[in-house]
Structures are given as structure tokens and as C-alpha cells.
Amino acid sequence: MKRVLTFEEGDYEDNKLLGGKGAGLAMMTQMGLPVPPGFTITTEVCKEFYKNGERLPDGLMDEVKEGIKYIERKTGKRFGDKENPLLVSVRSGAAVSMPGMMDTVLNLGINDEIVEGLAKQSGDLRFAYDAYRRFIQMFGQIVLGIEHEKFEKIMDEVKERYKAKSDAELGVEALKEIVEKFKELVKKEKGGFPEDPWKQLEMAIEAVFRSWNSPRAVYYRKANKITPDIADGTAVNVVAMVFGNMGEKSATGVLFTRNPATGENELYGEYLPKAQGEDVVAGIRTPKGIEEMKKEWPDVYEQLYDMAKKLERLKKEVQDIEFTVENGKVYLLQTRNGKMNALARVRTAVDMYKEGLLSKEEAIVRVKPEHIQQLLYPRIDEKSRPKPIAKGLASSPGAVSGHAVFDADTAVKWAEEGKDVILVRVETKPDDVHGFYASKGILTSRGGMTSHASVVARAIGKPCVVGAESIKVDYDRRLFEVNGVVVREGDIITIDGFSGEVYLGKVKTVEPELPREFFEVLELADSVRRLGVRANADTPEDARIARKFGAEGIGLLRTERMFRAPDRLEIFRNVIMASSSEEREKALEKLVPLLKKDFLEMFEIMEGLPVTVRLFDPPLHEFLPSIEELLTEIYELKMRGEHEKAKEKEKMLSLVKKLVEANPMMGHRGVRVGITHPEIYRAQVKAILEAAAELIMRGKNIKVQIMIPQVADVNEIKYVKEHCIEPAREDVEKKYGIKVPFKVGTMIEVVRACLTADEIAQEAEFFSFGTNDLTQGVFTFSRDDVEVKFMADYLEKGILKFDVFERIDEKGVGKLMEMAVKMGRSTRPDLEIGICGEHGGDPSSIHFCHKIGLTYVSASPMRVPIARLAAAHAAAYEKGILPSVY
């Protein structure tokens, strides 16, 4: 295989071999666009370089000399010649763009004699010495490793002496002086400057290869997950120099084929007259907007416009183009896919589809889930971002400010008074949920990405930062301390759910405005995806958001919240405290109308779409005061002489002690409560079906699905059907005189349910994977404990490649899911199967759900748009349009 390929012979489809820059230069050359002639030393040589102890492989410079001869033939100039010199640039270029991470050397091939030849050749002595001083400085810094500041100090001294405000104002004598001083510096620091152009070229090639493993390049690859299979070395491009600093009608610049901030279909960029490429990047002078070129040099602008749009049509992507104008002639030095913000990415994808540049699938895969997410949430205004006081895990995106409060009741009270609040807790519990809804955001000092706070915050679209361990919360004193800063209740703080950072005071945020194209790209996604998308919703507001964002139903309506409302909690505590079935039923009679009211509102909002209601799931003790609270109350009552009330509390204390479990997540919960307390499930089903009946009688199209949680054996479903669902159905039909159509299904969240899915499907009309609990069961991990105690270690040490509570573990949990799908459908071929765990909003997990043939995924309302897009990506991947899963 050739190690050196000219731009005319390189295969521009082979980014991995030529690097992005080399591939772009080859493509433009072969398209007939004006590119300075040159050649690429392939990425394979980079690997050889490192295997060879950071030395160029034998014979490479002979091939490089052949490449230089090729450039000489194309330009009519000669490398190292004193009369008609050829100067070259030596530039890096990996398979993927790593802007600014690797090195470039310009104006190479000049020395004390050649500079005079360059002056004669160009007819411009000042230009020649400007090129020479630039080369010595760049070579000295990049190849020889001399500090940048030492060159800048010399420049500043000379500019001050000649009263020049910028480099462009320096005359020939000043530039000659700078050259001499630069050479003295190099001699002092490194023993001398290499005068031989071939030695300069060899050393520059080595320096570019070395820059592949520079600390900044290594960090960039790690941060951007650029693995060796994506890019495993840089190429080196040797290109004939063209000069944007030679003559009056010369310039250097960068442009995008569309606006990278707004997506508008207009050339966007800037240029500097009489300058070289590094001047634009360094900000030495203020550049001009590309629109000024339209007035200043209309002919040049038209050339650039035509070439830019030609490249965009070929690449089907917004292009980021580097160009030089030398005495009125345009040269293209680089083209690559442009980096844009989320708004521009979405808008350009839609526009290019409408223009016929992209197919539906191609437009959809241009937009990534993170682009959709970035458009949905308010963000910190970068212009006013201060220093953070703490940092935790960014568990739910968005940036919000509010008064710090330390309990849920205060959050509700202050919110009702019109205050914005942020709920600050050591960790949150189900009892805090009303505080979540009242708060603008949640901050905890403990917890991981799937802790209670994280899960609920994401579900309801609240910004959240968890696990900010440097924060010490003191509930008694109503404050938290962090690194010497004391934040008292009522003080304003800001949390950033994108970065995990916490700020003192109010920080300016930018509210999102969803563009028309946001909805259009999702409509395109809907036309491509096979997988349905529903929402997990607990409240009417959740349901409204879900419908707004295109959810096709509710895949999980949790009912626990309905029992926790202040006007219901005491009633439900009486249910739990009841000593007989009759007592429980009597207490539940008061709850049914209240529960029905909730279902009426939810069903009406989701009219025409399926609503899957999960029956009661948590352990009963969560609805009673804690042992510590009761002991305190009993003590205080006795001290006040209220002995009768104290006896009632002692009775409750006795029950709480009986109900408290060592491991409540694996204890008396879900269907187990429905079997030991069938009155609770019966009352819930009655409320569900009564609400549906009343709406049906009003002409509404209501689709109800009743889901039984924590099932491990088919007999559990049979029992619930016989003792809870059927009696409730009969009562409702008798009361309203109509039949209410509904389905009965189960959550698949217990390992045994996966293993016996064929039996369970005999009784269940649908499955919904509860992957949070299923993952806990497969790994025997306690989710909240794992996140805090050792998940970070496991990820850092490579024991796990990802957090299994954020993304489905396909090798373990995924195998059980596949098994359950096949076995369930072997019994019931038309079995509807969804997923309603946290993984339902994770793009990688959605790909897996598509692959194993699920019917739908259910995500939190704010993640519905992301799920719609990811489902379309899964379909595109299946067709080979998307090259890889995330």
C-alpha cells in the first residue's frame, strides 16, 4: 500500500486512511475545484511512527520527495530553490474532526536565502519577510517546543518601538528585525534554526505525528469518545502554500454553507484581508463578515458561493470551509461537516429534506437525541455564567433559580405564595413528591442518576442535580454549607441540570422557543418508525405535555400519588390500620369517588389513546409515619397529658413495626398487597371503570388497560382477576348498565415472570417491562445504594461499560426480555409488549426494544420527542441508513 497519495489519486471515501482533511482535499481536487496541489501521508504511517519509537519509517522521506516533485510539476515552483521557491504547509488531519487539537506548520521551506527569492517571485519584500517571521515562530513553537510567550514578547517590543498597533502595520525593516530576533531566540533555546528545507519538512512531519498523542488531543478523544475504531492516528497533509497576505486583493477566511447558529440558508463566515489562516483563529485583528465580501469583492463572493453550495449538495451536509484568496484567485484549503447548535441542526435537516437534498431517513439521522433534548429545556446564559459553589450529577436537564427550601411542605406553601423554590434534601423519598411538583428544581447531596430524585425529576420534567456530596444539609438549622459558603432557607440558588453545577444567587437563563422545524422533524420521524411511543404520566399536567409532544397514549399511569394527596392520606391510613376486610371496604368507599375524579380527568385528556393504569405498587408502610416520628409524637402527647391520642399513635406504631421490612423493594408490595388486601385493588378497579363508564356514556372514546405489578406467577393474575377485577366490573356494569371494554395485563419486572412468560400470557393481554426492577433483580443491585457506593468505581475500572440503570444491559436483562417476548407471543401471537421503566427514554435502549420487536416504549413526557426520534433512528439503522447505534 502506498504511504503517500496525491490529492488526485487518494480515495476520498476512505476517511480512516486519508483523515478528514486529506479526504476533503482529495474530493475537492477530483471535483475540479481550486485546491492547491498536495499529497497526504496516510494514518497508517502514524501507527508505524509510534511502533518505531516516534521515528519516521525507513524510506518514507523518499516517497515524500516524490510527492514534492508532483507539487513542483503542478505549480512550476521548486522546493528549496533560491530563485523560484515553493513553500508548503504541513497539516494534521484525523478521520474525525478534532479542531485545534493537533498541529500545523505554514510557510515551510524558507531560509535566509530563499526569503530573497520569495521577494523577487512575489515582487513584495514585505510579504516575503512576513512569511519568514511567521514560519520561524510557528516552527519554533510547534516543532522545537519553544514557549509561545517568548516569541510574543519580541513581537510586542518591536511593535511598541515602531508604534504599530497590529502586525499588519509593521514595515519591512521591523519584520527583518523580528526575523533576526526570532532566530537568536531559537539559537539560544535550541542551538540554532534548521536552514535546510528538507530537514524542516522532515521535522515538521514528525511534529504533526507527535501531536496525535499530545495531552490535549488525548483528552479530546476521551471526552468525545473517539475510540481507535473511529480514528487511530492522524494523517499529514503537505500542500503548496497559497498566500492570503500577498497583494491587496488577498484574504483568508472560514465560512459555513448555512448559518450554524440559526440554520438559515445563507453563507455565514468571516475573512481577514491580507492575512494568513492563523490570524483568523488567533483573533489578532477583527475579521469582516462574509456578507461584506459581497460588496467589496462580488466576483470572489460569487465564486465562493457557487463552490460552497456545490460541496453542500455533494456531501448533503452543511459544510465548514477554509479558504484563501491570493490576488483575487480563490483556493479551498479544507471542507468538513459543520458543527452547529441544536436549533441549526434541526432546521437544516428539515430544510434539506424539503429541498430534495435528503431523504426522510437521511434528514432524521442528521438530528441526534441530544439536539432534541437541548431544545426542550432552559439553559444557563453563557454570557453570565459565574463560578459554581458545588457540583453533582446532572440527572435531569434544565437550568432554574429559586429560594432554597428544605422540606416538601414548605416548598408547596411558598410556591402557593408565588415564590420560585428549589427543594434541597439529603435525599428524597416518595413523601416528597408533592414538593417536587411545587418546586422549580431539586438538589440532593446524595443519590445517583437513577435515585428517587433523578427518576421522578426526569419523569415530571424538573431540572435536578443529585449527589452533590460537598453540600452538607442541616435540616434543624434550615441551611446547607459548602466550602465555607452558608446557604440559608430563602436564599436564592441556581442549579444547572445540564452540567450538575450549583450557583449562589440567580443566574440568567435562556428559555427555549421551539421552532416549527422541531415538530416537523418529529413528524418525519413518525413516518419512519415502527415502534410506538407512549408516556409515563402521573398527573393531568404530565398527560397534557405528553399529548403536546406526540405521545400515543400513557404506557404507565402510577396511582400511588392519588393516595398521597393531603385529603386522602388520612383515609388511606385508616384502610391500612383496619383490622378487618369490612373495615377496609368501608374506609375505601370514601376513596373511590376521589380516585374516580382523577381517572376522569386523565382519561378525558387522553381520549382516543390507550391509558395503562398500574394498580397499587409500593409497600404499605410508606404511607404511615416513620417509627421516629411516631415515638416523638407519643412522647409529646404524653407530656401534654393526651393519653387517649397517645394510645392511638401507639397502635399505629405497633402496626408500622410489623409492616417495616428489611428489603421493601423485594417485600410486601405490588400484586402481593393486592392479594393480601384485595379490597384495595377492587376499589381502584371500581374507580377506573366508573370513570371510563361515565365518559363513554358522554360519547368519549376511552381505552383502558389495567396493569398488575410485580407478578411472578400466573396464579397471581388469576387471583386478582377473580377477587378484584371481576367483582368490580360486575358492580360497574350493574350501576351504569353498560359494558366497559378494557384489557388486563402485567408488568414484567420479576425474573421469574420472564422465565414463565408463556404461562403468564395465558392470562395477560399485554406485557410492559419494568426494567428498573428487572435490572435490580438480575444484578441483585439495590439501585439507590449502588449509584452512590460503587457504580462510579465499576465504570472507572471498566467492570461495567455503562450504568445499567440508564441503559439496558443487553447481555443479561436484555436476554431475559428477548426470552419473554418470544415465549409470550408463542402463547398469544398478538401480545402487545411495551417498556415503561426509565430505559424507555434512553436512545440506545430504544434501539434494543426495536430490535427485539416490542410494540412501544413509554418515556417521561419530556422525553417523548427523544423517544420518537430514537425509534425512527432504530428503523433507519435496520435499513442501513444510520451507520451505527449511539
C-alpha positions, 0 to 999 in steps of 0.5 A, spaced: 500 500 500 502 506 498 504 511 504 503 517 500 497 519 495 496 525 491 490 529 492 488 526 485 489 519 486 487 518 494 480 515 495 476 520 498 471 515 501 476 512 505 476 517 511 480 512 516 486 512 511 486 519 508 483 523 515 478 528 514 482 533 511 486 529 506 479 526 504 476 533 503 482 535 499 482 529 495 474 530 493 475 537 492 481 536 487 477 530 483 471 535 483 475 540 479 475 545 484 481 550 486 485 546 491 492 547 491 496 541 489 498 536 495 499 529 497 497 526 504 501 521 508 496 516 510 494 514 518 497 508 517 504 511 517 502 514 524 501 507 527 508 505 524 511 512 527 509 510 534 511 502 533 518 505 531 519 509 537 516 516 534 521 515 528 519 516 521 519 509 517 525 507 513 524 510 506 518 514 507 522 521 506 523 518 499 516 517 497 515 524 500 520 527 495 516 524 490 510 527 492 514 534 492 516 533 485 508 532 483 507 539 487 513 542 483 510 539 476 503 542 478 505 549 480 512 550 476 515 552 483 521 548 486 522 546 493 528 549 496 530 553 490 533 560 491 530 563 485 523 560 484 521 557 491 515 553 493 513 553 500 508 548 503 504 547 509 504 541 513 497 539 516 494 534 521 488 531 519 484 525 523 478 521 520 474 525 525 474 532 526 478 534 532 479 542 531 485 545 534 487 539 537 493 537 533 498 541 529 500 545 523 506 548 520 505 554 514 510 557 510 515 551 510 521 551 506 524 558 507 531 560 509 535 566 509 536 565 502 530 563 499 526 569 503 530 573 497 527 569 492 520 569 495 521 577 494 523 577 487 517 571 485 512 575 489 515 582 487 513 584 495 519 584 500 514 585 505 510 579 504 516 575 503 519 577 510 512 576 513 512 569 511 519 568 514 517 571 521 511 567 521 514 560 519 520 561 524 515 562 530 510 557 528 516 552 527 519 554 533 513 553 537 510 547 534 516 543 532 522 545 537 517 546 543 519 553 544 514 557 549 509 561 545 510 567 550 517 568 548 516 569 541 510 574 543 514 578 547 519 580 541 513 581 537 510 586 542 517 590 543 518 591 536 511 593 535 511 598 541 518 601 538 515 602 531 508 604 534 504 599 530 498 597 533 497 590 529 502 586 525 499 588 519 502 595 520 509 593 521 514 595 515 519 591 512 525 593 516 521 591 523 519 584 520 527 583 518 528 585 525 523 580 528 526 575 523 533 576 526 530 576 533 526 570 532 532 566 530 537 568 536 531 566 540 531 559 537 539 559 537 539 560 544 533 555 546 535 550 541 542 551 538 540 554 532 534 554 526 534 548 521 536 552 514 535 546 510 528 545 507 528 538 507 530 537 514 524 542 516 519 538 512 522 532 515 521 535 522 515 538 521 512 531 519 514 528 525 511 534 529 504 533 526 505 525 528 507 527 535 501 531 536 496 525 535 498 523 542 499 530 545 495 531 552 490 535 549 488 531 543 488 525 548 483 528 552 479 530 546 478 523 544 476 521 551 471 526 552 468 525 545 469 518 545 473 517 539 475 510 540 481 507 535 475 504 531 473 511 529 480 514 528 487 511 530 492 516 528 492 522 524 494 523 517 499 529 514 497 533 509 503 537 505 500 542 500 503 548 496 502 554 500 497 559 497 498 566 500 492 570 503 497 576 505 500 577 498 497 583 494 491 587 496 486 583 493 488 577 498 484 574 504 483 568 508 477 566 511 472 560 514 465 560 512 459 555 513 454 553 507 448 555 512 448 559 518 450 554 524 447 558 529 440 559 526 440 554 520 438 559 515 440 558 508 445 563 507 453 563 507 455 565 514 463 566 515 468 571 516 475 573 512 481 577 514 484 581 508 491 580 507 492 575 512 494 568 513 489 562 516 492 563 523 490 570 524 483 568 523 483 563 529 488 567 533 483 573 533 489 578 532 485 583 528 477 583 527 475 579 521 469 582 516 463 578 515 462 574 509 456 578 507 461 584 506 465 580 501 459 581 497 460 588 496 467 589 496 469 583 492 462 580 488 466 576 483 470 572 489 463 572 493 460 569 487 465 564 486 465 562 493 458 561 493 457 557 487 463 552 490 460 552 497 453 550 495 456 545 490 460 541 496 453 542 500 449 538 495 455 533 494 456 531 501 448 533 503 451 536 509 452 543 511 459 544 510 465 548 514 470 551 509 477 554 509 479 558 504 484 563 501 484 568 496 491 570 493 490 576 488 483 575 487 484 567 485 480 563 490 483 556 493 479 551 498 484 549 503 479 544 507 471 542 507 468 538 513 461 537 516 459 543 520 458 543 527 452 547 529 447 548 535 441 544 536 436 549 533 441 549 526 441 542 526 434 541 526 432 546 521 437 544 516 435 537 516 428 539 515 430 544 510 434 539 506 429 534 506 424 539 503 429 541 498 430 534 495 437 534 498 435 528 503 431 523 504 426 522 510 431 517 513 437 521 511 434 528 514 432 524 521 439 521 522 442 528 521 438 530 528 441 526 534 437 525 541 441 530 544 439 536 539 432 534 541 433 534 548 437 541 548 431 544 545 426 542 550 429 545 556 432 552 559 439 553 559 444 557 563 446 564 559 453 563 557 454 570 557 453 570 565 455 564 567 459 565 574 463 560 578 459 554 581 459 553 589 458 545 588 457 540 583 453 533 582 450 529 577 446 532 572 440 527 572 435 531 569 436 537 564 434 544 565 437 550 568 432 554 574 433 559 580 429 559 586 429 560 594 432 554 597 427 550 601 428 544 605 422 540 606 416 538 601 411 542 605 414 548 605 416 548 598 408 547 596 406 553 601 411 558 598 410 556 591 402 557 593 405 564 595 408 565 588 415 564 590 420 560 585 423 554 590 428 549 589 427 543 594 434 541 597 434 534 601 439 529 603 435 525 599 428 524 597 423 519 598 416 518 595 413 523 601 416 528 597 413 528 591 408 533 592 414 538 593 417 536 587 411 538 583 411 545 587 418 546 586 422 549 580 428 544 581 431 539 586 438 538 589 440 532 593 447 531 596 446 524 595 443 519 590 445 517 583 442 518 576 437 513 577 435 515 585 428 517 587 430 524 585 433 523 578 427 518 576 421 522 578 425 529 576 426 526 569 419 523 569 415 530 571 420 534 567 424 538 573 431 540 572 435 536 578 442 535 580 443 529 585 449 527 589 452 533 590 456 530 596 460 537 598 453 540 600 452 538 607 444 539 609 442 541 616 435 540 616 434 543 624 438 549 622 434 550 615 441 551 611 446 547 607 454 549 607 459 548 602 466 550 602 465 555 607 459 558 603 452 558 608 446 557 604 440 559 608 432 557 607 430 563 602 436 564 599 436 564 592 440 558 588 441 556 581 442 549 579 444 547 572 441 540 570 445 540 564 452 540 567 450 538 575 453 545 577 450 549 583 450 557 583 449 562 589 444 567 587 440 567 580 443 566 574 440 568 567 437 563 563 435 562 556 428 559 555 427 555 549 422 557 543 421 551 539 421 552 532 416 549 527 422 545 524 422 541 531 415 538 530 416 537 523 422 533 524 418 529 529 413 528 524 418 525 519 420 521 524 413 518 525 413 516 518 419 512 519 418 508 525 415 502 527 415 502 534 410 506 538 411 511 543 407 512 549 408 516 556 409 515 563 404 520 566 402 521 573 398 527 573 393 531 568 399 536 567 404 530 565 398 527 560 397 534 557 405 535 555 405 528 553 399 529 548 403 536 546 409 532 544 406 526 540 405 521 545 400 515 543 397 514 549 400 513 557 404 506 557 404 507 565 399 511 569 402 510 577 396 511 582 400 511 588 400 519 588 392 519 588 393 516 595 398 521 597 394 527 596 393 531 603 385 529 603 386 522 602 392 520 606 388 520 612 383 515 609 388 511 606 391 510 613 385 508 616 384 502 610 391 500 612 390 500 620 383 496 619 383 490 622 378 487 618 376 486 610 369 490 612 373 495 615 377 496 609 371 496 604 368 501 608 374 506 609 375 505 601 368 507 599 370 514 601 376 513 596 373 511 590 369 517 588 376 521 589 380 516 585 374 516 580 375 524 579 382 523 577 381 517 572 376 522 569 380 527 568 386 523 565 382 519 561 378 525 558 385 528 556 387 522 553 381 520 549 382 516 543 389 513 546 390 507 550 391 509 558 395 503 562 393 504 569 398 500 574 394 498 580 397 499 587 405 498 587 409 500 593 409 497 600 404 499 605 408 502 610 410 508 606 404 511 607 404 511 615 409 515 619 416 513 620 417 509 627 421 516 629 416 520 628 411 516 631 415 515 638 416 523 638 409 524 637 407 519 643 412 522 647 409 529 646 402 527 647 404 524 653 407 530 656 401 534 654 397 529 658 393 526 651 393 519 653 387 517 649 391 520 642 397 517 645 394 510 645 392 511 638 399 513 635 401 507 639 397 502 635 399 505 629 406 504 631 405 497 633 402 496 626 408 500 622 413 495 626 410 489 623 409 492 616 417 495 616 421 490 612 428 489 611 428 489 603 421 493 601 423 493 594 423 485 594 417 485 600 410 486 601 408 490 595 405 490 588 400 484 586 402 481 593 398 487 597 393 486 592 392 479 594 393 480 601 388 486 601 384 485 595 379 490 597 384 495 595 385 493 588 377 492 587 376 499 589 381 502 584 378 497 579 371 500 581 374 507 580 377 506 573 371 503 570 366 508 573 370 513 570 371 510 563 363 508 564 361 515 565 365 518 559 363 513 554 356 514 556 358 522 554 360 519 547 368 519 549 372 514 546 376 511 552 381 505 552 383 502 558 388 497 560 389 495 567 396 493 569 398 488 575 405 489 578 410 485 580 407 478 578 411 472 578 406 467 577 400 466 573 396 464 579 397 471 581 393 474 575 388 469 576 387 471 583 386 478 582 382 477 576 377 473 580 377 477 587 378 484 584 377 485 577 371 481 576 367 483 582 368 490 580 366 490 573 360 486 575 358 492 580 360 497 574 356 494 569 350 493 574 350 501 576 351 504 569 348 498 565 353 498 560 359 494 558 366 497 559 371 494 554 378 494 557 384 489 557 388 486 563 395 485 563 402 485 567 408 488 568 414 484 567 419 486 572 420 479 576 425 474 573 421 469 574 415 472 570 420 472 564 422 465 565 414 463 565 412 468 560 408 463 556 404 461 562 403 468 564 400 470 557 395 465 558 392 470 562 395 477 560 393 481 554 399 485 554 406 485 557 410 492 559 417 491 562 419 494 568 426 494 567 428 498 573 426 492 577 428 487 572 435 490 572 435 490 580 433 483 580 438 480 575 444 484 578 441 483 585 443 491 585 439 495 590 439 501 585 439 507 590 445 504 594 449 502 588 449 509 584 452 512 590 457 506 593 460 503 587 457 504 580 462 510 579 468 505 581 465 499 576 465 504 570 472 507 572 475 500 572 471 498 566 467 492 570 461 495 567 461 499 560 455 503 562 450 504 568 445 499 567 440 503 570 440 508 564 441 503 559 439 496 558 444 491 559 443 487 553 447 481 555 443 479 561 436 483 562 436 484 555 436 476 554 431 475 559 426 480 555 428 477 548 426 470 552 419 473 554 417 476 548 418 470 544 415 465 549 409 470 550 407 471 543 408 463 542 402 463 547 398 469 544 401 471 537 398 478 538 401 480 545 402 487 545 409 488 549 411 495 551 417 498 556 415 503 561 421 503 566 426 509 565 430 505 559 424 507 555 427 514 554 434 512 553 436 512 545 440 506 545 435 502 549 430 504 544 434 501 539 434 494 543 426 494 544 426 495 536 430 490 535 427 485 539 420 487 536 416 490 542 410 494 540 412 501 544 416 504 549 413 509 554 418 515 556 417 521 561 413 526 557 419 530 556 422 525 553 417 523 548 420 527 542 427 523 544 423 517 544 420 518 537 426 520 534 430 514 537 425 509 534 425 512 527 433 512 528 432 504 530 428 503 523 433 507 519 439 503 522 435 496 520 435 499 513 442 501 513 441 508 513 444 510 520 451 507 520 451 505 527 447 505 534 449 511 539 
